[in-house]
Amino acid sequence: MGTLTGLVLCNVVMWWYWPEAHGFIVSPLGIVVWGVPLACDMAYPFLLWRVRRTEVVLPSGRVVRGEWKGGVLKVNDGKKRQ
């Protein structure tokens, strides 16, 4: 919400009421400057969901990465097995 209101909404309102002074907002560089953070904020929940899907909480309370193999979640706790 901060990116949307603070970066995009405020600048668009300023451009709407005073386009001569705020024309940089709709320039290609301006669109990149507020578009990239907005795209990152929109992608974050989906990436977090993907990471949380593969996390496994061990009985000790540690959170480790797991992998789906053959429909089973295998724990990868970082230790090398021999």
Helices and strands as residue ranges (DSSP letters): H 2-2, I 3-9, H 10-17, G 23-26, H 28-54, E 55-57, E 63-69, E 72-76
